[in-house]
Amino acid sequence: MKTCKLLLAALLAAGTLLPANAATWRLNPNPDAGADFTSIDEAMADDRVKEGDELLLDPGTYSGDNKLTKNRLTLTGPGHFLAQDGWSNIDRVIFDNITLSEGSTIQGCCVKNVLNTNSNSKILRCKIENIYPQEKVTASNVLIEGNYVRNIGSFYLRHLNDCKIRNNIINGIICRADNSTVQYNTFTYADKTVPIQSLSYSTITDNVILGGEIFNRVLNLDTTSNNTIVNNVLSVTADNIDTAYPDNYYVGATLENTFIDNITGDRYLLRDDSVAKGKATDGGECGAFGGSHPYVLSGIPTNMPSITEAKIPSTPTDGKLAITLKIAIQNE
């Protein structure tokens, strides 16, 4: 298995697309791995790492408070591999906390808290507990796309502004975002809290929004907040239409009548007879797998190769270990 992990790291490095003048640096928390750095702090302290470079992350746990102090960096992990056939237990890149710098990108990682202290950042195809700017800081022009995430935003003086939040599977809430687009997301909150709260001047469209136990309320928004809310498929029934936002589908959507019956990440693919089929603005499906940026299972970053199958004999033959691998490229 160690051979496979090393090969996967090499393939990921080979598949990375960066500007011609950018460099790629390998990180591994194990000092014996022979990587360029063992931590984010170590990479940030090294003058060789420049703005615009990529930090290619080997699987492992990067504990503590990891803070990017150089702008426009890209952090790339191998994906979180939720529902990847045969590879659901593959090692992941795991962060406790990561603070993003101006114009930086994180993709293919598992993170407890992503802190947007700066703007123009991208959070792509990660498995995340919480995404929010630090207190009294507004993060603008943030792209949050293709993530398996619990909470986006916070009640406590933290703001997202002019952001694109699209094609995520959200098991919690979106809160305190202004002038933003919330589109093609799947909300599956199983708690009493309303999943969309305290947004203003934003467009909320083409989502599937299940409101947990309070099925007659999935939006907690002041009607004077100037939001545009249309073409969403809701767990609210026709008997409880929100008169402030009539142009939605009040169809009593549930896990059972909307998604396929599966317990892993692909459970949020729509059933053939789903109530969310054909309801989107473009005539397609609402939810994370709709639109032009559909959710990608496993969180594998674009242009990254990954091992989809491995045959590894338990004993060598003639002193050699014949390993057979199947490798695929996530090309979108």
ZIBEL-V915608 format. One record per residue. N is the residue number from 1. RES is the residue in one letter. SS is DSSP state (H for helix, E for strand, C for the rest). PHI is phi in radians with two decimals (NA if undefined). OMEGA is omega in whole degrees, 0 to 359 (* if undefined). Layout:
n=(N,N)
res=(RES,RES)
ss=(SS,SS)
phi=(PHI,PHI)
omega=(OMEGA,OMEGA)
This chain:
n=(1,2,3,4,5,6,7,8,9,10,11,12,13,14,15,16,17,18,19,20,21,22,23,24,25,26,27,28,29,30,31,32,33,34,35,36,37,38,39,40,41,42,43,44,45,46,47,48,49,50,51,52,53,54,55,56,57,58,59,60,61,62,63,64,65,66,67,68,69,70,71,72,73,74,75,76,77,78,79,80,81,82,83,84,85,86,87,88,89,90,91,92,93,94,95,96,97,98,99,100,101,102,103,104,105,106,107,108,109,110,111,112,113,114,115,116,117,118,119,120,121,122,123,124,125,126,127,128,129,130,131,132,133,134,135,136,137,138,139,140,141,142,143,144,145,146,147,148,149,150,151,152,153,154,155,156,157,158,159,160,161,162,163,164,165,166,167,168,169,170,171,172,173,174,175,176,177,178,179,180,181,182,183,184,185,186,187,188,189,190,191,192,193,194,195,196,197,198,199,200,201,202,203,204,205,206,207,208,209,210,211,212,213,214,215,216,217,218,219,220,221,222,223,224,225,226,227,228,229,230,231,232,233,234,235,236,237,238,239,240,241,242,243,244,245,246,247,248,249,250,251,252,253,254,255,256,257,258,259,260,261,262,263,264,265,266,267,268,269,270,271,272,273,274,275,276,277,278,279,280,281,282,283,284,285,286,287,288,289,290,291,292,293,294,295,296,297,298,299,300,301,302,303,304,305,306,307,308,309,310,311,312,313,314,315,316,317,318,319,320,321,322,323,324,325,326,327,328,329,330,331,332)
res=(M,K,T,C,K,L,L,L,A,A,L,L,A,A,G,T,L,L,P,A,N,A,A,T,W,R,L,N,P,N,P,D,A,G,A,D,F,T,S,I,D,E,A,M,A,D,D,R,V,K,E,G,D,E,L,L,L,D,P,G,T,Y,S,G,D,N,K,L,T,K,N,R,L,T,L,T,G,P,G,H,F,L,A,Q,D,G,W,S,N,I,D,R,V,I,F,D,N,I,T,L,S,E,G,S,T,I,Q,G,C,C,V,K,N,V,L,N,T,N,S,N,S,K,I,L,R,C,K,I,E,N,I,Y,P,Q,E,K,V,T,A,S,N,V,L,I,E,G,N,Y,V,R,N,I,G,S,F,Y,L,R,H,L,N,D,C,K,I,R,N,N,I,I,N,G,I,I,C,R,A,D,N,S,T,V,Q,Y,N,T,F,T,Y,A,D,K,T,V,P,I,Q,S,L,S,Y,S,T,I,T,D,N,V,I,L,G,G,E,I,F,N,R,V,L,N,L,D,T,T,S,N,N,T,I,V,N,N,V,L,S,V,T,A,D,N,I,D,T,A,Y,P,D,N,Y,Y,V,G,A,T,L,E,N,T,F,I,D,N,I,T,G,D,R,Y,L,L,R,D,D,S,V,A,K,G,K,A,T,D,G,G,E,C,G,A,F,G,G,S,H,P,Y,V,L,S,G,I,P,T,N,M,P,S,I,T,E,A,K,I,P,S,T,P,T,D,G,K,L,A,I,T,L,K,I,A,I,Q,N,E)
ss=(C,H,H,H,H,H,H,H,H,H,H,H,H,H,H,C,C,C,C,C,C,C,C,E,E,E,E,C,C,C,H,H,H,C,C,C,E,C,C,H,H,H,H,H,C,C,C,C,C,C,C,C,C,E,E,E,E,C,C,E,E,E,E,E,E,E,E,C,C,C,C,C,C,E,E,E,C,C,C,C,C,C,C,C,C,C,C,C,C,C,C,C,E,E,E,E,E,E,E,E,C,C,C,C,E,E,E,C,C,E,E,E,E,E,E,E,C,C,C,C,C,E,E,E,C,C,E,E,E,E,E,E,C,C,C,C,C,E,E,E,C,C,E,E,E,C,C,E,E,E,E,E,C,C,C,C,C,C,E,E,E,C,C,E,E,E,C,C,E,E,C,C,C,E,E,E,E,E,C,C,E,E,E,C,C,E,E,E,C,C,C,C,C,C,C,E,E,E,E,E,C,C,E,E,E,C,C,E,E,E,C,C,C,C,C,C,C,C,E,E,C,C,H,H,H,C,C,E,E,E,C,C,E,E,C,C,C,H,H,H,C,C,C,C,C,C,C,C,E,E,C,C,C,C,H,H,H,H,E,C,C,C,C,C,H,H,H,H,C,E,C,C,C,C,C,C,C,C,C,C,C,C,C,C,C,C,C,C,C,C,C,C,C,C,C,C,H,H,H,C,C,C,C,E,E,E,E,E,E,E,E,E,C,C,C,C,E,C,C,E,C,C,E,E,E,E,E,E,E,E,C,C)
phi=(NA,-1.04,-1.03,-1.11,-1.11,-1.15,-1.14,-1.07,-1.06,-1.14,-1.14,-1.08,-1.10,-1.18,-1.56,-1.30,-1.88,-2.29,-0.99,-1.03,-1.63,-1.61,-1.99,-1.98,-2.14,-1.65,-2.07,-2.63,-1.17,-1.55,-1.05,-1.42,-1.36,1.33,-1.36,-1.18,-2.51,-1.81,-2.73,-1.11,-1.02,-1.13,-1.16,-1.17,-1.44,-1.66,-1.16,-1.24,-1.41,-1.94,-1.00,1.62,-1.35,-2.01,-1.83,-1.59,-1.74,-1.23,-0.98,2.64,-1.81,-1.83,-1.37,1.48,-1.70,-1.65,-2.24,-1.41,-1.92,-2.10,-1.43,1.01,-1.49,-2.08,-1.81,-2.15,-1.87,-1.45,1.92,-1.72,1.02,-1.31,1.23,-1.38,-0.94,1.42,-2.25,-1.19,-1.88,-1.14,-1.07,-2.09,-1.55,-2.15,-2.00,-1.26,-2.39,-2.43,-1.82,-1.51,-1.66,-0.98,1.25,-1.55,-2.32,-2.18,-2.61,1.21,-2.21,-1.90,-2.41,-1.32,-2.34,-1.80,-1.87,-1.61,-1.49,-2.35,-1.74,1.07,-1.76,-2.30,-2.15,-2.21,0.91,-1.98,-1.87,-2.38,-1.41,-2.42,-2.18,-2.85,-1.30,-1.21,-1.00,1.09,-2.13,-1.82,-1.78,-1.96,0.93,-1.79,-1.74,-2.03,-2.43,1.24,-1.74,-1.79,-2.34,-1.61,-2.16,-2.15,1.60,-2.68,-1.34,-1.80,0.96,-2.17,-2.32,-1.99,-2.36,0.95,-1.96,-1.92,-2.05,-2.49,0.99,-1.82,-1.73,-2.03,-1.72,-2.47,-2.31,-1.97,-2.53,1.04,-2.17,-2.13,0.92,-2.07,-1.95,-2.06,-2.45,0.99,-1.80,-2.00,-1.73,-2.29,-1.10,-1.86,-2.10,-1.32,-1.15,-1.20,-1.28,-2.14,-2.45,0.98,-1.86,-2.51,0.91,-2.06,-1.89,-2.11,-2.64,1.14,-1.67,-1.81,-2.16,-1.75,-1.76,1.20,-1.29,-1.62,-1.30,-1.74,-2.72,-2.04,-2.13,-2.15,-2.32,-1.21,-1.15,-1.58,-1.45,1.04,-1.60,-1.82,-2.27,-2.49,0.99,-1.76,-1.69,-2.07,-1.36,-1.22,-1.58,-1.07,-1.31,-2.21,-1.06,-1.40,-1.13,-1.30,-2.35,-1.33,-1.53,-2.30,-1.85,-1.58,-2.00,1.08,-1.06,-2.31,-1.02,-1.28,-1.67,-2.01,-2.01,-1.20,-1.54,-2.58,-1.78,-1.92,-1.03,-1.37,-1.10,-1.60,-1.19,-1.35,-1.10,-1.06,-1.86,-1.10,-1.20,-1.68,-1.24,1.24,-1.73,-1.28,-1.00,-1.52,1.51,-1.61,-1.68,-1.40,1.76,-1.11,-1.66,-1.69,1.29,-1.63,-2.29,-1.09,-0.98,-1.87,-1.04,1.47,1.16,-1.30,-1.11,-1.02,1.17,-1.74,-1.37,-2.53,-1.42,-1.73,-2.72,-2.44,-2.02,-2.16,-1.15,-1.34,-2.32,-1.33,-2.06,0.93,1.36,-2.14,-1.87,-1.51,-1.82,-1.94,-2.15,-1.97,-2.18,-2.14,-1.89,-1.43,-1.74,-2.60)
omega=(178,178,180,181,179,179,179,178,179,179,178,178,181,184,183,177,181,172,187,184,181,179,176,180,181,177,175,183,178,181,181,184,179,178,179,182,178,183,174,181,180,179,180,182,184,183,179,180,185,173,181,180,177,173,182,192,170,176,180,180,178,190,176,180,181,186,175,181,175,188,173,175,175,175,185,172,185,185,179,169,173,179,174,187,175,185,185,181,180,181,181,168,185,174,166,179,172,178,184,177,179,175,183,182,169,183,174,183,171,188,173,181,171,183,179,178,179,187,176,180,180,176,192,168,177,171,195,172,186,173,175,172,178,186,176,179,175,177,183,176,177,175,177,191,171,182,169,196,177,186,175,183,185,177,196,172,179,189,166,183,176,183,173,179,189,173,175,166,190,182,179,186,162,185,173,171,182,175,188,176,177,191,175,174,174,178,185,187,182,180,181,184,179,189,180,187,168,172,176,179,183,176,181,188,173,178,164,187,176,191,177,186,180,187,178,178,178,180,174,188,176,182,177,183,173,174,171,186,184,171,173,176,192,174,175,180,181,180,184,181,174,186,177,183,186,189,177,183,181,191,181,182,177,175,186,183,183,189,176,184,181,185,181,187,182,177,183,164,184,171,177,181,186,177,180,178,174,185,184,180,181,181,179,184,172,176,191,183,181,175,185,179,188,177,180,177,178,177,180,181,178,178,180,173,176,178,180,178,178,173,185,180,182,180,179,174,184,177,182,178,184,182,177,182,168,186,179,178,173,191,176,*)
